[in-house]
Amino acid sequence: MNNTNQLNENFTNGQPITAVIVGAGHRSLLYASYATKHPDQLRIVGIVEPDPVRRELTANKFGLTSECCFETVEQLVTKPRISEAAINGTMDHLHIQTTLPLLEAGYHVLLEKPIGTNEEEMYLLHQKAKEHNRTVMICHVLRYAPFYVEVRKRIEAGDIGEVVNIQTAEHVSYHHMAASFIRGKWNSKETCKSSMLMAKCCHDLDIISWMTGGIRPTRVSSFGGLVHFKPENAPEGSGKRCLVDCKIEESCPYSARKHYIEQGRWGFYVWENDYLGIAPTEEEKIDILRTSSPFGQCVWHCDNDVVDRQSVVVEFENGATATHNMVGATSKPCRTIFIIGTKGEIQGTLEDGSFVIRHPDARAGHEYTEERVTVNVTNDSHGGGDLLLVNDFVRVLRGENPSISSTSLEKSIYGHLIGFSAECSRLENRIVKIGVM
């Protein structure tokens, strides 16, 4: 899809790539922060955001004039193209309807995951990107985490032979589960149109697909459900709101006071426009949690309907298999991976910043050899991949070769197919076959 002959001359004359932000949410602003760290490579020149306060705050942050601010994508595309690219961080169900006009207007797009909310949307976007010869990269930021990059390099180098089996797991911490998938905006498939698996674990399913080298998945099965966070499981003494009528708030690990005031966690979700520098006082926070905010609700009395646990089994065209386990509300958050090949195996945990490579060793007194590989790891939840993704997007638009991590639209499809098929399997209690594209 990337045709360097048709790129704007700015792409090759040393000027920064220009981009417009579509949807001034936390993720968009995080990706756009690359422009403040590397102004010689990326410059933000516009904002599309329906909320007037958020639109103005974002405009101020990047020094934008009112002529560069738009309420909708439709308003933007009626004007001559103002940038080479768009950073689309809208909510899941808006991805396709906001990206298609951008492609038609000539914008290349960095698109937050998931691609869309169903298989049909994904294929439509793929078709339109090809028709308009536009580059679309999906924000599968885990591919850019140094931990996973080094694992992939070892596989490509043949260190463990042909991949036979992959086992991944994501343990979603109790406070993350509460903030995003019980109290937060991804708590209901009815509302956000994405399953828990696609909203949270399409990263992990993409990693599985990537580690196989892009082998086509053929069959998927999945089990799981919403088991724990339901009204009938509410502890004795709990109320409807933590700071209003709960008798066990002081001892409850899901206390909104503990999570969002004392610990200061997830402020960019809990407090409106917190990530844009608007911070309420502690008194205001208490009042917000006591009254209007969904983040002040008891976790057993929310309108959540997404699963709190799910397991996925995948078979690939070459006979390899894979499993992924998502477990919600764990004590410690982590992502683990265990890859078994014909000549050895790789095992590690992202947050530890290291993995081991093992090989059989049949010498007397031995069973296997083990090499520990240590990589850079950061404290962010994606292992340092967020801004490395943006860097690769900029490089691709400049006409340079993409990195080993490339999350181009066409390379992101198989992981999504696994996710969509897994949810179908879970709901319909059957094995789902994946056909040839």
C-alpha positions as CSV (number, residue, x, y, z in Angstrom):
1,M,0.0,0.0,0.0
2,N,2.9,2.4,0.6
3,N,3.9,4.1,-2.7
4,T,6.9,6.4,-2.0
5,N,6.5,7.9,-5.5
6,Q,3.3,9.6,-4.4
7,L,4.4,10.8,-1.0
8,N,4.4,14.6,-0.4
9,E,7.8,16.1,-1.0
10,N,8.0,17.0,2.7
11,F,8.5,13.3,3.3
12,T,12.0,13.4,1.8
13,N,13.2,17.0,2.2
14,G,14.0,16.8,5.9
15,Q,10.9,18.5,7.1
16,P,8.9,16.8,9.9
17,I,5.9,14.7,9.0
18,T,2.7,16.6,9.7
19,A,-0.3,15.0,11.4
20,V,-3.8,15.8,12.6
21,I,-5.2,14.2,15.8
22,V,-8.6,12.6,15.4
23,G,-10.2,12.1,18.8
24,A,-8.3,13.9,21.6
25,G,-8.3,10.9,24.0
26,H,-5.5,9.6,26.2
27,R,-4.0,7.3,23.6
28,S,-4.1,9.9,20.8
29,L,-2.3,12.4,23.0
30,L,0.2,9.8,24.0
31,Y,1.1,9.1,20.4
32,A,1.1,12.8,19.6
33,S,3.5,13.4,22.4
34,Y,6.2,12.1,20.0
35,A,5.9,15.5,18.3
36,T,7.0,17.3,21.5
37,K,9.9,15.0,22.0
38,H,11.0,14.9,18.4
39,P,9.7,18.1,16.7
40,D,12.2,17.5,13.8
41,Q,10.3,14.3,12.9
42,L,6.6,15.0,13.7
43,R,4.5,18.1,13.9
44,I,0.8,18.2,15.0
45,V,-1.1,20.7,12.8
46,G,-4.7,20.0,13.5
47,I,-7.3,18.5,15.9
48,V,-10.7,16.9,15.3
49,E,-12.6,16.6,18.5
50,P,-16.4,17.1,19.2
51,D,-15.9,18.1,22.8
52,P,-15.2,21.9,22.8
53,V,-13.2,21.9,26.0
54,R,-11.0,19.0,25.0
55,R,-10.6,20.5,21.5
56,E,-9.4,23.8,22.9
57,L,-7.1,22.2,25.5
58,T,-5.5,20.1,22.7
59,A,-5.2,23.1,20.4
60,N,-3.4,25.0,23.2
61,K,-1.1,22.1,23.9
62,F,0.1,22.1,20.3
63,G,-0.2,25.8,19.5
64,L,-3.0,25.4,17.0
65,T,-5.1,28.2,15.6
66,S,-8.9,27.9,15.4
67,E,-8.6,27.3,11.6
68,C,-7.0,24.0,12.4
69,C,-9.6,22.8,14.8
70,F,-12.6,20.7,13.7
71,E,-15.6,19.2,15.4
72,T,-15.9,16.2,13.0
73,V,-13.9,14.4,10.4
74,E,-16.5,15.5,7.9
75,Q,-15.6,19.1,8.6
76,L,-11.9,18.3,8.2
77,V,-12.2,16.5,4.8
78,T,-14.2,19.3,3.2
79,K,-11.0,21.4,3.4
80,P,-7.8,20.9,1.4
81,R,-5.6,18.3,3.0
82,I,-3.8,20.0,6.0
83,S,-1.3,17.2,6.8
84,E,0.2,14.0,5.5
85,A,-1.2,11.8,8.2
86,A,-3.8,11.4,10.9
87,I,-3.5,9.9,14.3
88,N,-6.9,8.2,14.9
89,G,-7.6,7.4,18.6
90,T,-11.4,7.4,18.6
91,M,-13.4,4.8,20.4
92,D,-13.5,1.3,18.9
93,H,-16.9,1.6,17.2
94,L,-15.8,4.9,15.5
95,H,-12.6,3.6,13.9
96,I,-14.0,2.7,10.5
97,Q,-16.4,5.5,10.0
98,T,-13.8,8.1,10.9
99,T,-10.9,6.4,9.0
100,L,-12.6,5.9,5.6
101,P,-13.1,9.6,4.9
102,L,-9.5,10.2,5.9
103,L,-8.3,7.7,3.4
104,E,-10.5,9.2,0.7
105,A,-9.1,12.6,1.4
106,G,-5.6,11.4,1.0
107,Y,-4.4,11.0,4.7
108,H,-2.2,8.2,5.8
109,V,-3.5,6.9,9.2
110,L,-2.0,5.6,12.4
111,L,-5.1,3.8,13.8
112,E,-5.7,2.7,17.4
113,K,-6.5,-0.9,17.9
114,P,-8.8,-2.8,17.3
115,I,-9.1,-2.1,13.5
116,G,-12.9,-2.4,13.8
117,T,-15.5,-4.1,15.8
118,N,-16.1,-7.0,13.4
119,E,-14.5,-8.9,10.5
120,E,-16.6,-7.1,7.8
121,E,-15.4,-3.6,9.0
122,M,-11.8,-4.8,8.9
123,Y,-12.0,-6.1,5.4
124,L,-13.7,-2.9,4.2
125,L,-10.9,-0.8,5.6
126,H,-8.3,-3.0,4.0
127,Q,-10.0,-2.7,0.7
128,K,-10.3,1.1,0.9
129,A,-6.7,1.6,2.0
130,K,-5.6,-0.3,-1.1
131,E,-8.0,1.6,-3.4
132,H,-6.7,4.9,-2.2
133,N,-3.1,3.8,-1.9
134,R,-2.8,4.9,1.7
135,T,-0.6,3.6,4.5
136,V,-2.5,2.4,7.5
137,M,-0.6,1.2,10.6
138,I,-2.4,-0.3,13.6
139,C,-1.3,0.6,17.1
140,H,-0.2,-2.9,18.1
141,V,2.4,-1.3,20.4
142,L,3.6,-4.6,22.0
143,R,5.3,-5.5,18.7
144,Y,7.6,-2.5,19.4
145,A,8.4,-3.4,23.0
146,P,12.1,-4.4,23.1
147,F,11.2,-7.6,24.9
148,Y,9.1,-8.9,22.1
149,V,11.4,-7.5,19.4
150,E,14.3,-9.5,20.7
151,V,12.1,-12.7,21.0
152,R,11.1,-12.3,17.4
153,K,14.7,-11.7,16.3
154,R,15.8,-14.9,18.0
155,I,13.0,-16.9,16.2
156,E,13.9,-15.4,12.8
157,A,17.5,-16.3,13.5
158,G,16.5,-19.9,13.9
159,D,17.5,-20.2,17.5
160,I,14.6,-22.5,18.4
161,G,13.8,-24.0,15.0
162,E,10.3,-24.1,13.7
163,V,7.7,-22.8,16.1
164,V,5.5,-25.6,17.3
165,N,3.5,-24.1,20.1
166,I,2.9,-20.7,21.7
167,Q,1.4,-20.1,25.1
168,T,0.6,-16.5,26.2
169,A,-1.2,-15.1,29.2
170,E,-2.3,-11.6,30.2
171,H,-3.1,-11.1,33.9
172,V,-5.1,-7.9,34.2
173,S,-4.6,-6.4,37.6
174,Y,-7.6,-5.9,39.9
175,H,-7.3,-2.1,39.7
176,H,-7.0,-2.1,35.9
177,M,-9.9,-4.5,35.6
178,A,-12.0,-2.2,37.8
179,A,-11.0,1.0,36.0
180,S,-11.4,-0.1,32.4
181,F,-13.6,-3.1,32.2
182,I,-16.0,-2.9,35.2
183,R,-16.4,0.8,35.9
184,G,-14.9,2.2,32.7
185,K,-15.8,2.7,29.1
186,W,-14.8,-0.8,27.9
187,N,-17.1,-2.5,30.4
188,S,-19.9,-3.3,28.0
189,K,-19.9,-4.7,24.5
190,E,-23.3,-3.1,24.0
191,T,-21.7,0.3,24.6
192,C,-18.2,0.1,23.1
193,K,-19.0,-2.7,20.6
194,S,-15.8,-4.6,21.3
195,S,-15.4,-7.7,23.4
196,M,-13.0,-7.8,26.3
197,L,-10.8,-10.0,24.3
198,M,-10.5,-7.4,21.4
199,A,-10.4,-4.4,23.7
200,K,-7.6,-5.8,25.9
201,C,-6.0,-8.8,24.3
202,C,-5.9,-8.1,20.6
203,H,-2.3,-7.1,21.4
204,D,-1.5,-10.6,22.7
205,L,-3.3,-12.3,19.8
206,D,-1.3,-10.1,17.4
207,I,1.9,-11.2,19.2
208,I,0.9,-14.8,18.7
209,S,0.3,-14.2,15.0
210,W,3.6,-12.3,14.6
211,M,5.7,-15.0,16.4
212,T,4.4,-17.7,14.0
213,G,5.8,-15.6,11.1
214,G,2.4,-14.8,9.7
215,I,1.1,-18.3,9.2
216,R,-2.6,-18.4,8.6
217,P,-4.8,-19.4,11.6
218,T,-7.3,-22.1,10.6
219,R,-9.3,-23.1,13.6
220,V,-10.2,-21.3,16.9
221,S,-12.0,-22.3,20.1
222,S,-12.6,-20.3,23.2
223,F,-14.3,-20.5,26.6
224,G,-14.9,-17.8,29.3
225,G,-17.5,-15.5,30.7
226,L,-18.4,-12.9,33.3
227,V,-18.3,-15.0,36.5
228,H,-17.1,-12.9,39.5
229,F,-18.2,-9.3,39.1
230,K,-21.9,-9.7,39.4
231,P,-24.4,-8.4,42.0
232,E,-25.0,-11.8,43.5
233,N,-21.3,-12.0,44.4
234,A,-21.2,-8.7,46.2
235,P,-19.7,-9.1,49.7
236,E,-21.9,-8.6,52.7
237,G,-22.0,-4.9,53.8
238,S,-21.2,-3.6,50.3
239,G,-23.2,-0.7,48.9
240,K,-23.9,0.8,45.5
241,R,-21.3,3.5,45.8
242,C,-18.0,3.2,47.6
243,L,-18.1,6.6,49.4
244,V,-21.9,6.7,50.0
245,D,-23.3,3.5,51.4
246,C,-20.6,0.9,51.6
247,K,-19.9,-0.5,55.1
248,I,-16.7,-2.3,54.0
249,E,-15.0,0.4,52.0
250,E,-12.1,0.7,54.4
251,S,-11.2,-3.0,53.9
252,C,-12.3,-3.5,50.3
253,P,-9.5,-3.9,47.7
254,Y,-11.7,-2.2,45.1
255,S,-12.4,0.9,47.1
256,A,-12.6,3.9,44.7
257,R,-11.0,6.1,47.4
258,K,-8.0,3.7,47.6
259,H,-7.6,3.4,43.8
260,Y,-8.2,6.9,42.5
261,I,-7.4,9.2,45.4
262,E,-4.9,7.6,47.8
263,Q,-3.1,5.6,45.1
264,G,-3.7,8.1,42.3
265,R,-4.2,5.3,39.7
266,W,-5.8,5.6,36.3
267,G,-6.4,9.4,36.6
268,F,-6.4,9.8,32.8
269,Y,-9.5,7.7,32.7
270,V,-11.2,8.7,36.0
271,W,-10.8,12.5,35.9
272,E,-12.1,14.3,32.9
273,N,-9.3,15.8,30.8
274,D,-6.7,14.9,33.5
275,Y,-4.2,13.9,30.7
276,L,-4.7,17.4,29.3
277,G,-3.6,19.0,32.6
278,I,-7.0,19.6,34.2
279,A,-6.7,18.2,37.7
280,P,-9.6,18.4,40.3
281,T,-8.8,19.0,43.9
282,E,-9.1,16.2,46.4
283,E,-12.4,17.6,47.7
284,E,-13.7,17.7,44.1
285,K,-12.5,14.2,43.5
286,I,-14.4,12.9,46.5
287,D,-17.6,14.7,45.4
288,I,-17.2,13.3,41.9
289,L,-16.9,9.7,43.2
290,R,-19.8,10.2,45.6
291,T,-22.2,11.5,42.9
292,S,-22.0,11.2,39.2
293,S,-18.9,9.2,38.3
294,P,-19.2,5.6,37.3
295,F,-15.8,5.2,38.9
296,G,-17.4,5.6,42.3
297,Q,-19.7,2.6,41.9
298,C,-19.3,-0.7,43.6
299,V,-17.6,-3.2,41.3
300,W,-20.3,-5.7,42.0
301,H,-23.1,-3.2,41.0
302,C,-22.0,-1.8,37.7
303,D,-23.5,-2.3,34.2
304,N,-20.6,-4.3,33.1
305,D,-21.2,-7.3,30.8
306,V,-17.7,-8.2,29.3
307,V,-16.0,-11.3,30.5
308,D,-13.6,-11.4,33.5
309,R,-11.8,-14.5,32.2
310,Q,-11.3,-16.2,28.8
311,S,-9.2,-18.9,27.2
312,V,-8.4,-19.2,23.5
313,V,-7.0,-22.1,21.5
314,V,-5.7,-21.7,18.0
315,E,-4.5,-24.1,15.3
316,F,-2.4,-22.8,12.3
317,E,-2.1,-23.9,8.7
318,N,1.3,-25.6,9.3
319,G,0.0,-27.6,12.3
320,A,1.4,-25.2,15.0
321,T,-0.9,-24.5,18.0
322,A,-1.3,-21.6,20.4
323,T,-3.2,-20.7,23.6
324,H,-4.0,-17.4,25.2
325,N,-5.4,-17.0,28.7
326,M,-6.8,-13.7,29.9
327,V,-7.5,-13.6,33.6
328,G,-9.0,-10.5,35.1
329,A,-8.5,-9.0,38.6
330,T,-5.1,-10.6,39.4
331,S,-2.9,-9.3,42.2
332,K,0.0,-8.6,39.9
333,P,-0.3,-7.4,36.3
334,C,1.9,-9.3,33.8
335,R,2.2,-10.7,30.3
336,T,3.9,-14.0,29.8
337,I,5.0,-15.9,26.8
338,F,6.3,-19.5,26.2
339,I,7.3,-20.5,22.7
340,I,8.3,-24.1,21.9
341,G,10.2,-24.9,18.7
342,T,11.7,-27.9,17.1
343,K,15.1,-27.1,18.4
344,G,14.5,-25.2,21.7
345,E,12.2,-22.9,23.6
346,I,11.8,-19.3,24.8
347,Q,10.1,-18.3,28.0
348,G,9.7,-15.0,29.7
349,T,7.6,-12.2,31.3
350,L,7.4,-8.8,29.7
351,E,7.5,-6.9,33.0
352,D,10.7,-8.7,34.1
353,G,12.5,-7.4,31.0
354,S,14.2,-10.8,30.4
355,F,13.6,-14.2,28.9
356,V,15.4,-17.5,28.7
357,I,16.3,-19.6,25.7
358,R,16.7,-23.3,26.3
359,H,18.1,-26.1,24.2
360,P,18.2,-29.8,24.7
361,D,21.5,-31.0,26.1
362,A,21.9,-34.8,26.0
363,R,25.4,-34.9,27.5
364,A,25.8,-37.1,30.6
365,G,24.6,-35.2,33.6
366,H,22.7,-32.6,31.6
367,E,19.2,-32.1,30.4
368,Y,19.2,-28.7,28.8
369,T,21.2,-25.5,28.4
370,E,19.8,-22.1,29.3
371,E,20.7,-18.6,28.2
372,R,19.1,-15.6,29.8
373,V,18.6,-12.6,27.6
374,T,18.0,-9.2,29.3
375,V,16.4,-6.3,27.4
376,N,15.5,-2.7,28.2
377,V,12.1,-2.5,29.9
378,T,10.1,0.6,31.0
379,N,7.5,1.2,33.5
380,D,4.7,1.8,31.0
381,S,2.2,-1.0,30.4
382,H,3.4,-1.7,26.9
383,G,7.0,-2.3,27.7
384,G,8.2,0.9,26.0
385,G,6.5,0.2,22.6
386,D,4.2,3.3,22.4
387,L,6.6,5.9,20.9
388,L,8.7,3.3,19.1
389,L,5.5,2.6,17.1
390,V,5.2,6.3,16.2
391,N,8.8,6.4,15.2
392,D,8.3,3.5,12.8
393,F,5.2,5.2,11.3
394,V,7.2,8.4,10.6
395,R,10.0,6.3,9.0
396,V,7.6,4.5,6.8
397,L,6.0,7.8,5.6
398,R,9.5,9.0,4.8
399,G,9.9,6.1,2.4
400,E,12.2,4.1,4.7
401,N,11.9,0.4,5.2
402,P,9.6,-0.6,8.0
403,S,11.1,-2.2,11.1
404,I,10.8,-5.9,12.0
405,S,7.8,-4.9,14.2
406,S,5.8,-3.4,11.3
407,T,2.1,-3.2,12.2
408,S,0.8,-2.4,8.7
409,L,-2.9,-3.1,8.2
410,E,-2.4,-6.2,6.2
411,K,0.0,-7.7,8.8
412,S,-2.5,-7.1,11.6
413,I,-5.4,-9.0,10.1
414,Y,-4.6,-12.6,11.3
415,G,-4.5,-11.6,15.0
416,H,-7.8,-9.8,14.6
417,L,-9.3,-12.9,12.9
418,I,-8.3,-15.0,15.9
419,G,-10.0,-12.5,18.2
420,F,-13.2,-12.2,16.3
421,S,-13.4,-16.0,15.8
422,A,-12.7,-16.7,19.5
423,E,-15.6,-14.5,20.6
424,C,-17.8,-16.2,18.1
425,S,-16.7,-19.6,19.4
426,R,-17.3,-18.5,23.0
427,L,-20.8,-17.3,22.3
428,E,-21.9,-20.1,20.0
429,N,-20.1,-22.9,21.8
430,R,-18.4,-24.2,18.7
431,I,-15.0,-24.5,16.9
432,V,-14.7,-21.7,14.3
433,K,-12.9,-22.3,11.0
434,I,-11.0,-19.4,9.4
435,G,-11.1,-19.4,5.6
436,V,-8.5,-18.1,3.2
437,M,-8.7,-14.3,2.7
